[in-house]
Amino acid sequence: MGDTGTRTGLIQGRYRLVEVIGRGGMGEVWRAVDEALGRSVAVKCLKPMGPSQHDAGFTTVLRERFRREARVAAALQHRGVTVVHDFGEYEGVLYLVMELLEGRNLSQLLEDNGRRPLPVAEIVDIAGQVADALAYTHGRGIVHRDLKPANIMRLDDGTVKICDFGIARLGQGMGISSRLTGVGVAMGTPHYMSPEQIGGGEVDHRSDLYSLGCVLYEIATGAPPFDHEDAWAVLVGHRDTVPQPLRAHRGDIPGAFERIVLDLLAKSPGERPADAGELRRRIVPAGAPGSGRAAPAAVPLPPWTRGMTAGRPAPAAGLRLALPDHTAGLTAEWTTTADPRGALPRPAAAPARPAPPAELLSQLAGRHNAGLSLGRLGRWEEAGEVHRAVAAERGHALGPDHPDTLASRYEIGFSLSRTGRAEDALREFRRVAEGRERTLGADHPDTLAARQETAYVLGQLGRHFEANDVYTAVLAARERTMGAGHPDTLRCRHNLAFNLSRLGRLEDSHRMAGDVASARAAVLGAEHPDTLVTRYEVAYALGRLGRWTEALETYRDVAGARGRALGPDHPDTLAARYEVGISLGRLGRGAEALELYRELAADRVRVAGPEDPETLRARHGIGVNLGRLGRWDEALAQAREVSAVRARVLGEDHPDTLVSRREVAVGLGWLGRWDEALTVYREVAAGRERVFGADHPEALAGRNDEAHCLEQLGRHTEAMELYRRVAALRGRRGTQGGRDLSWAPGREPAHPVPPGP
C-alpha cells in the first residue's frame, strides 16, 4: 500500500481510499469506499511510531495490542460510540474501518463559533448524550483515557458520538499516551488529563468523567479550565488549582449545571459522580428552567428520542426499550398484553395511565441510584429497603410492568440473593422475568437478564438441575439474538460452565470454561477481569479433575494478572493466591503452601482485619499445612483458634466452622486422642445434617468420619452399623438422581482422616 499520505490505494482488495479527512498523532483518517458493500466508510491508518518502528519486539507487541483493542472497539454497539466495522494489517500498516461520520467535532464547533461558548441548551444536550455513551462503555469495563473535544463528534442530525475507543487504550497500553515528550503521539492531551493520569496513579472510569468535565467547561466558557501555553503550568493546575466557576465567565449557565461540572473536576476520584449513569440522571434537570438564574427557556430532548411513542415498544430486535431516565417525561401506559403469535406487545385494554410528574420520576431515579450505591458498598439490607420503597412508588405511578418498576424489583431480587434469602430472591426474579416478557418480549436482553438471575439463585439453593435448564434456554436465546461472541452471551456460558461443575460434569465444565476464556481474551484482552474470572473457573475444574499441576499454573497466572490489573490487595487477587496455596498442598508441597498462607493471612489482616472470613480461611490453610508437615501440636492449636473465631463470627453450624471443627478432630486423631476426636466428629456430622440434610454428601462424609473413628476405638459393631446406614442413605440419594455440590469443599484445604495406630 505504501505511504498512505501520498496516494490512494485499495486495502485488502476491498477498501478504496479516496481522500485524507484528518491527521493526528497516530496516523491519518481517510474517506473511503467499501467496494464489497458499496458504502462510504472512514479508514484510520496507524503510522509507525517514530524510532520505535525499527524495534521488532515493539512492533510485534503493538500489532497484537492493536488487534485486541480493535476487537474491544468493535464490540461496542451504542448510538453514542463510533461503530467499528473491520480492522487488520496491510503492507505493514495497521488500519481500522469505521462508520463515516458527517458532522463536526467539538473542537471544530468552537473554532466555527470564533472560540465563543456554545448555547446552554446545546451544551446540556451534548453532556447528556456523552454521559449516556460513557455509562454504556464503562458498564463493560472500557475506559477511554483520552476524552477531549476532538474525540467527540456532533453529527449533522444532532447525534453526539465518542470516537477512538480502543485507539486511546492502545496508546495508553503502550506506555506512550501520557507522556508529554518522546514519540510525538498527541494523546492524553494535558488540557484534559485527570490528576491521577498526570501522577501515574490508577486510572478508572472516573478519569473519563474528569476529562468530560474539562470538555464541558471548555464548550461552556470557550476555554479549558486551565488554559496556559506552558504544559507544566497546565498539569500543575489540574493537580493543585480549583477551577473558576463557570458563571464567573457567563451568567446564563444554570447553577445546577455549574455544580455538575465542578463536581466532575474534583481532584479526588472519590469526590466525582460515582459513575456516568448518575451523571446522566443529573444533567437534564440541571439544564431545565428554575435550576439556576437566567436559565434558558427550554432544553430540547436529544435527537435520538425523535419518533419515540409513549406506550408502544419499537420493533427493532435486540433494542433496549426501557427509556433513559432523562426521557422519563415521555412515559405513559406501559402495561401490555403479549401477542400469542409472537408479534409486538399490544396495549392493554385498560385506560391510559396519566403521565406522572417529571419531578417525581427524577426523584425516584435518584433514590434508585442511591440504592445501587448502597449495594456497591456491600450494604445490601439497606439497598433492599430503598429499592422496595422505590418499586412501590414506581408501581403506583407507572404501573407494575413498566420497565422502571421492574428495574427496581430486579434490584430487590439482587439484594435478597446477596443477603442469603435465596427463596425470596427466586420469587422476585421470576416475577420480574414474567413482567419483562409481557412488556418487552421473551428475547429482550432485560428479560434474559432476569431469567439468568433466576438460574443463579436456583444454584444458590442447590437446585442445579433446574438451574442448568434455565441457563441452557437463556444461552440459546442470547446466541440467537446477540451472537455467540457478545459479552452477555459469554457471561451466560460462563455461568453454565460453573453450574456444570456443581453437577459433577467436570469435563464439560472444563471444556466450556476454556472456550469462554479464549473468547473473552479475544474480545476483552487476556487480563480483563472477566477473562480472569473464567480462567479461575478453568483452574477450579482442573483441580476437581485431579490435574493439580495444570491448576497450579493457571491459578498462578490469574493471581499475577489480577495483581497487575487490579492491585495486590484486591479481593480477587487475594482469592487467586489462596487457590495457589490449595494447589501446592494437593501436590504435596506443604512447606511452600505454609509460607504462602502465612503471607496471605498477614495481607488479609492488613486489608480486612483478623476476623474477616477470608482471613480465617487463610489461617485455616496454615493449620492444614502444619499438619501436612507433621507438626500436629501446632496444627491442632491453629485449628482450635480458627474454629472458635469462626463459631463466633459465622455461627456454630456455618460450613466453614464445621470444616475447622473437623480439622480439630483430625489433629486429635493424629495425636492418638481418639475419644476426644469421636466427640468432635459427631458434632460435625450432626451440624452438617442440620445444615444440608441427612443424605447430603457432606453429612454422609461426616458420618463416615465418625464410623472410622469408632473403628480406631475398637467399637467395630457400632462402626459397621453406621457404615451400613451411610450406604443406605447414599443409595437412596443415588436413585433420586441427586448430586448436590452447592458447597464445594475442594476449595477449603482439609486432611483425610488419619489411619489408626
N, C-alpha and C positions, 0 to 999 in steps of 0.2 A: 504493500500500500504506500510505502514511502512516507515522506513528511506530509502529514495531513494539512499543514498550514500552507502548502504551496500549490496543491492541485486537488481536484475532486477525485473520487475513486469509488469502487464498488466493493464493499466489505462482505466477505463470505458469499460473494455472488448474489447478495440479496439487498443490502442497504446502500443506495446510491447517494453519496454526499453531494449536496447542492451548493451550500454557501455557509461560511462561518457566521454564526449569530452571537457568539460570545467567547471570551477568552478569560481564563483565570489562572491561579497559581498551579493548578493540577492539570491543565490542558485546555482543550478547545471544545466548544459545542457547535455542532453543525445542524443546519436544517437538512433533512434527508428524506428519501422516499423508500419505503419498504415495498420493493417491487413484487414480493410474493403476495402481499395483501392489498397493494395499491393504496396505501395510506401514507400521509406525511408523518414523520417522526422526528425526534431530536436524538442525535447521537453524540455522546460525550466521549472524546478520545483522550485518554490519560497519557501525558507525555512522560518520558524518562525523567527521573528526578535528580538533576544536577550530577555531581561527581559520583554519586552512589550507583548510577546506571551501569558502571563498569564492574560493580561488585556482584558476581554471580549469585552469591548467597543472599544478598539483599534483594536482588531481582526475583529469586525463587520465592522468598518469603512474601514479597509484595504481591506476586502473582496469586499465591494461594490465599492471602488475606483478601485480595480483591474479589476472588470468586466467592469466598464466604460472605463478605459484606454485600456483594451484589445479590446473593440469594436472599439475605435478610431484607434488603430493599424491595426485591421482587415480591416478597411475601406480604408486604404491607398493602392492604386494599382499603382505602378510605378516601372519601371525596376531598379531604384536605391534604393529601400526600400525593406527590407526583408518581404516576404509575410507571413502573419499570417493566418493559416488555421482554428484553433479551439482554444478554451480555456475553462477552467472550474475548478472545485474543486473535488478532490478525496481523501477520507480518510484524510481530514484536510490539504492537500497540494494543493496549487494553481498551475495550470500548463498552459502553453502556447505552442501550437503546431505550428511550423514554417517550412518553406521550409528548407531543409538541404543544406547548402552551402558548396561547395567543393573549398577550397582556403585557404588563409592566411589573417589574419587581418594585419593592417599596423604596429602594434607593432611587430608582429611576422616577418614581412618582414624586418624590421630594424634589428631585432636580427639575422635573417638568413644572413644578409649582414654585420654582425660584427659591428652593430651600425653606419655603414658608410651611408652617404646620398644616396638616390635613384637617378637614372639618371633623368636629367631635363625633357626629353620627357615623362617619366612615371609620374613624379610629376604633370606636366601640365594636362595630361590625367586624373589623379585621381582628381585633383582640379575641372576640368570641369564637371566630372560625379557627384561629390558630390554637386557642386553648382546646377546642374540640378535637383537632388533629393530634395534639400532644397527649391528650387523655387516651386516645386510641393507641398511639405508639408506645407511650410509657407503660400502658397496661400490658404490653407484650415485651416488656423489658428492654426496649430500644431507646437509647438516649442519643440525641442529635449531636451535641457537643460543639456545634458551630452555627448556632442560630443568629442571623443578622439580617438587615433589610434586603441585602442582595440575594438571600436564600428564601425569601417569601414573595410569592407572585400573586398579584391581583389580576385575575383574568378579565377579559372584556365583559363577561356576563356578571361580574361582581364576586365570583367564587375566589377564595383565597387558598393557595396551596403552598406547602412547605417543600422545598427542593433539597436535593443532595443528601437524603438519608442514606446511610451506608458509605457514601464517599467521605463525609465528615468523620465517620467512625474509622474508615480506612486510614486516613492521615493520623488520627489520634493513636490508633494501634501501632503505627509505625514509629511513634515517638517523635513526630515532626510537627504536629498541628499547634502545639502550644509554645513553640519556640519563636522568638521574635527575630532571630538571625539564623543563618545556616543555609538550608537548602532552598530558601526563597519560596516556600509554599505559603500562599496567602490564606491561611486557615487559623481559626482561633483568634480572630481579629481582636486586638486589645480593647477596642471600644465596647465590646460586647462580652468579654470574658468574665466569668464569675470569680469571686475571690478564691474559691477552692481550686479552680483551674490555674489561677496565677500562682498559688502557693504549692502546686503539685500535690494537693490532697485528694481524697477520694471524691470522685465525681459521680453524681446520680441524677435522677430526673429533675431535681431542684436546681441544678446548674442551668438546665434549659429554661426553667422559669425565670431565673435571674437574667439570662440573655434576652428573653422575651420582654422583661421589664425595661431593659435598655432600648430595645427596638420601639416599644410603645412610647417611652419617654421622648425618643427622637422624632417620631412622626407626630407627636402631640406638641412639641416645642420647636422643632426644626433643627435641633442639635442633640447629640447623645448626652447622657448625664455628666460625663467627664470629657469635655471637648478640648483637648490640648494637642498641640503638634508633637510634643515630646512623648514617646511611647512610655517612658518610665513614669512620667507625671500621670499618664492615664492609669497605669497599673496601681500606683500609689493611691490614686483617687478611689478606684474600686476597693482597695483594701482598707483605707482609713477614713474616707470622707463621706459624710452624709450628703446625698444629692439635694439640690434646691427643690422645693415643692414645685409641681407643675404650674400651679396657679400663681406662682411668682412670675411666670413667663406669659401666661394668658389667663384672663379671668373667667372665660366661659367653660372651663373644664369642670365637670361636676365634682363636688368634694369626695363623693364615694369612689369615683373612678381614680382620682388622685391618690386616695388611700390604697387602692389596689396596686397601683404602680409602685408606690413607695414600699409596700409590703413585699412585692416581688424583688425589690432592690435591697432587701435586708442582707447585711453582711454574713450572718449565720444562716445556713440552710434551714435549720430548725425554726427560724422565725418567719420563713416564707410560707405561702399557702402549702398545705400538705401535699397537694397534687393538682394536676391540671383540671381534673373533674371539679374540685372545689373552686378553682379559679373560674372555670366556665360558668358555674352557678352564680358567682358574684358579679359577673361582668354586665349582663344586660340590665339588671335592676340598677346598677351603678350609673348607667348612662341614661336612665329614664328621668322624666321631669320630677323635680322635687328632691333629687338625690344630692343636690348642691346648688349653690347660687348660679344664676344665669345659665341653667342647663338648656340644651336645645329643646325645641318643641316636641320632637319625636325622634325615636331611634328605630329605623326600619328593621324588620326581621332579616336574617341572612338570605341571600338569593336562593339558596338551595331549598328553602321552605316553600317556594312558589309551587302552586299546584297541589299542595297537601290539603286533604279534606279532613273534616273533624272526626268522622267515625268509621271510615272505611279504609282498611289497610291497603297499601299499594300492592300490585300484583307481582312485582319482581321477586323471583325465587331467591331466598337467602337474604333479602333485605331486612335489616333490623327495623321493626315497625314501631318500637317504643320511641316516642318523640323525645328529643333532648329537653333537658329541664328548661332551657330558655325559650322553648316554644310551647310552654305549658298553657298559654292563653288560647291555643288552638283547640284545646281539649273539649270534646262534647260527649256524646254517647259512645261507649266502647264495648258495652255488653253485647255479644253477638251469639248467633247460633250457628254451629258448624254445618256446612252443606254436606250431606251424606255422600255426594258424588265426588268429594274432594275439591270442589271449587272454592272460591274465596269465601271467607266468613261473610254472612249477610246480617244486616242489622236485626236485632230482636224486635219483637212487636211492641215492646214497652215504649212509652212516650220518651222523647229525648230528655236527657238529664240536662238541666241548665248548667252552663259553664261556671265553675266556681271562680271566685275572685283570684286574680293573678297573685295578689299579695299572699293569700293563704297558701297557694301552691308553692310559692317561693319559700315561705316559712317551713313548710313540710319538707321541701327539698333540703333545706339547711339542717333540719333535725335528722333527716335520713343520713346525711353526710356525717353528722356528729356521731350517730350510731356506728357508722363504718369506722370512724376514727377510734372509737372505744374498742371495737373488735381488733383493729390493728395493734392496739396496746395490750391485747390479751384480756381485756375486761369484758368477757363475754356475757356475764349475767346482766351487767348494766346495759350493754349493747342490745341484748334481747328485749329489755324493758322499753328502751327507746323505740325499737322497731315495732313492738306490739302497739305502742301508743300511736305511732305514725300510721301503721297499717289500718287501725280502726278509723282514724280521721280520713285517710285517703279513700277507704272503702265507702264512707258516708258521702264524701264529696264527689268522688269519681266513679264509684261502682266497684263491686268485688272483683271483676275480671279486667279492670283497667291495668295496663302494664305497670304503672307506678304502684298501684296497690299490691300487685303480685310481686313486684320487686321488693317491697317491704316484707311481705310474707316469706319470700325466699330467704331474706336475711334473718328472719325469725328462726327458720329451719336451720340455717347455718349456725346460729348462736346455740340452739338446742343441741346440735350434734357435737359442738365443742365443749359443752358442759356435761356430757355424759348422759343426756336424755335422748338416747337414740330412738326409742319408740315414738316419742313425741315429734322428733325431727322427721321421722319417716312419714308420719301422718301429714305434717306440714308440707313437705316436698311433694308428696303425692297430690295434695290439694293444689299446689302451685302448678304442677305439671298439667293437671286436668284443666285448670283455668287458662293457662297459656295455649294449650291445644285448641280450646274453644275459640280463643280470641286471635291467636297468631297462626295456628296451624300446627300439625303434628311434627313437621320437619323444621320448624323455625329454630334458630340457634338457641333462643331463650328457653323454649320448650325442652330441647335436648339437654340443656344445662341442668334444668330441674330434674329430669329423668336420671341424669348421670349422678346427681347428688343422692337421689333415691337409692341407686345401686351402692354408692359409697356407704350410706347408713345401713343398708342390708348387710354389708360386710362387717360394719361395726357390731352388728347383732349376731355375727357368726352364721348368717344365712347366705353362705357363699354360693350355693347353687342358684338361688333366686337372683343374687347379685350378678352372677355370670350371665343369666338370661337377659337381664336389663342392659348390662354393658354391651353384650353382643348385638342387641337390637339398636342401641344408640350408635354404636360404631358403624353399623351398616348404613344408618341414616346419614351420619356425618360424612362417610365416604361418598355416598350418593350425591349429597348436596354441596359439600365443600371440597371434596377431593382428598385423596389419601395423604397428601403432604401438608394439609392445613394444620396449624398448631393445635386447634381444638380436637381434630381427629387424632393427632398423635397423643394428646393428653388422655383421650378415651382409651386408646390402645395401651398406653402405659398402665392405666388403672386396671384394665382387663388382665394384663400380664401379672400385676400384683395379686389380683384375685385368683388367678390360676395357681399361683404358688400356694395359696391358702387352701386350695382344693387338693393339693398334693400332686398337681400336674406340673412337676418341676421342669421337665424337658420342654414342654410347651411354653411355660413361663419364661425360661431362659432364652428360647428362640425368639419369642415375641419381643421381650425386653431388648434383646440385642438389635433387632430390626428397628425398634423405636429409637434406640440410642444412636444408631447410624443415621437415621432420617433427621433426628434433631440436630446432630452435629453438622449435617449438610446444610440445613436451613438456618440454624441459630449460631453455630460455631461449637467447637469441641469443649469449650469451657463455659458455655452458657449454663446458668443454674438448672434449667430444665433438662439439658443433656446430662448433666452430672447426676441429677436425681434418678434418671433411668439407668445410668451406668452403675449407680449404687444398687439398684434392684437386680441388675445383671450379676453383680458380685454376690448378692444375697442368695440368688438361685444357684450359683456355682458352689457356694458353701453348703447349701442344703443337699446338693448332689455329691458332696464329698470331695469336690475339686478345690481343695483349700489353697493350693499353691496359686492357681489362677485367681481365686477370690482375693488372696492377699495382694497380688499385683494390682488388681483392679481397684480395691479399696485404697491402696496407696496412691494410685493415680488420681482418684477422686479427691482424696484428702489434700494432695498437693495443689490440684487445680482450684479447689474451693479456697484454700489458703490464699492463692494469688488473686482470685476473683472477688472473694467475699471478706477476706481478712482472717488471720489465725484464730481469732476469738469468736468468730461467727458460730452459732449453734450447729449449722450444717457441717462446718469444718471439723468441729469437735466430735460430732456424731460419726463422721467417717474415720477419724483417728481411733475411736472406740472399737469400730469394726476391724480395724487393722490389728488391734490387740486380741480380739477373739480369734482371728485367723492365725496369728502367731501361736496362740495357745493350742489351737487344734492341730497345728503342725509340730507340737512338742517343743516349741521354742519358748519355754516358760520364763526364762531369765529376761529375754527381750520383752516379752509381754508385761512382766512385772515392772520393768523400768518405764515402759510406755504408760501403763496405768497410773503409776506414781506421778509422772509428769502431767498426765491428763487430769488427775484428781486435783493437783495443785492449781492448774489452769481453771478448772471448774469452780473451785473455791473462790478464786480471784474474781471470776466473771459473775457467778450467781450465788455464792455463799455455800457454807458447809452442809446445809440441809436440803439443798436443791436435789430433786430426784435424780438428775443426771450426775451430780457429784457423787451421790450414793451408789449409782451404778458403776462409776469408775472405781470407787473404793471396794465394791464387791469384787471387781476384777482383780484388785490387789490381793484379796484373800484367796481367791481361786488359784492364782498363780503361785502364791506362797505354798499352797498345798501341793501343786504340781512339782515344786522343788523339794518336797518332803519336809517343809518347815511347818508341821501341823499345829504346834502350840500357838505360833503366831497367826496361822490361818484361822484357827478357832476363835482367837480373841478378836480378830478383824471381823469375822462373820457375826459374832455376837454384838459387836458395836453397831455394825450396819443394820442388823435385824432390829435392834432396839430403836434406832432412829427412824427406820422405815415404818415400824409399827406406829410410832408417834406422829409422823408426818403424813403417811399414806393410809394407815389403818392396818389392823391386825390381819385382815383377810385379803389385802391387796396382793395380786400375783407377785410383785417384786418382793414384798415382805415374806411371802411364803417361800420364794426361791432362797432368800437369805436364811430363813429358818431351816430349810433343807440342808444348806451348806453347813450350818451348825451341827446337824445330825451326822453329816458325812465326816466332819472333823472328829466328832466324838467316836465314831466307828473306827476311824484310822488310828485313834489313840487307844482302842480296845475298850472303850467305855460304852458297851452295847446296851446296858439297861437304860442309861440316860438317852442314848440315841433312839431307842424304841419310843420313848415318851414323845420326843420331838417329831419323829417320823409320823406318829399317829396324829399329832396336832396339825402337821402339814397336810396329811391326807384328808382329815376332816374339814380343814379350811378350804381345800380345793373342791371338795364335794359341795360345800355351801356356795362357792362362787360359780363353779362350772357345771355342777350336776354330777351324780354318781358315776355316769358312764362316759364322762369326758376323758379323752386320752391323758390329760394331766392328773385327773383324780385317780384314774386307774394306775398311772405310774407311781403315784403316792402310795397306793395300797400295795403295789409290787415291792416298793422300798421297805414297807412295814413287814411284808412276808419274808423278805431276805434277812431282815434284822432278827426276826423270830428264829429263823434257821440258825443264825450265829449263836443264839442263846440256847440252842438245843431243843427248842419247842417246835418240833417238826410237825406234829399233828395240826397245831394251830396254823403253822405256815402253809401246809398243804391245803387246808380248808380255805384259807384266804386266797391262795393261788387259783383254786377252782372257782371261787366267787368272781375273781377278776376275769378269768377266762370266759365265764358265762356272760358277764356284762359286755366284754369286748365282742363276743359273738353276736349278742343281741344288737349292739350298735352296728356291727357289720351288715346284718340282714336289713337294717334300716337305711343302709347306704350313707350313714353319717360319717363324715370325717371333718371335724371342726378344728381348724388350725387358726382360729381368730387370735389366739395368743401364741406367739411364736417363740418358744423358749430357746431356740437356737441362737438368739441374739443376746441371751443372758448367759455368760460363761458359768458353767457348773461342772461338778465332778460326778462320775459314776459312783454308785455305792461301793464302798471298799470290800475287798474279799475278806472272808473270815480268817481267823488266826490259824 
